[in-house]
Amino acid sequence: MLERLSRRIALGIKRIDPDGPGSADVLTYIIAIKLNWYSGLILTLLFGWVLGDVLNALLAFFSFVALRKFSGGFHFRSLTICSIFSAALFASIPLIHLGHDGTMLLTAISAVIVLYVAPRKSEDRNPSGLDPYLKWVSLAVVITNFIIQSPVISLSFMTQAVLLLPIWRGGERV
């Protein structure tokens, strides 16, 4: 659904401005990424409201996104499924209660996984000057939770760390 909507928007833009920057495929890709992000955010707000904890659902969303930006990881083949599944996950994370020890343990496990596996990049990601440092930036992001000590952040980081493991096969295109 999001892929088709992205394509329709891109084709509409190219119809209005055929000489504008970027091909229809490039525009489709960029629009798809934006739609996925915003739909995930909106659905997280909605699911968080339904489950009664919007703020912690948003904390799970943004902490996951912060780590994912630098560490990469598994992608669903469908952006629509990604948005729905992710939002349901982020809204559900606050329902899991961890004590201090559980929070610290999950943060430590996440840090070890990130240290050994990150970054897991998809094939079409553009190389940048940050590439040699992505592992260390990802690790620094995780280590911040040793200071914050948030159970929601530890669960969010653990989820992202699991998605780094090479056990997943999915759509690595976005």
Secondary structure, DSSP 8 states (H G I E B T S, - for coil): -HHHHHHHHHHHHHHH-TTSSS-HHHHHHHHHHHHHHHHHHHHHHHHHHHHT-HHHHHHHHHHHHHHHHHHB----S-HHHHHHHHHHHHHHGGGS---HHHHHHHHHHHHHHHHHH--B--TT----TTGGGHHHHHHHHHHHHHHH--HHHHHHHHHHHHHHSTT----TT-
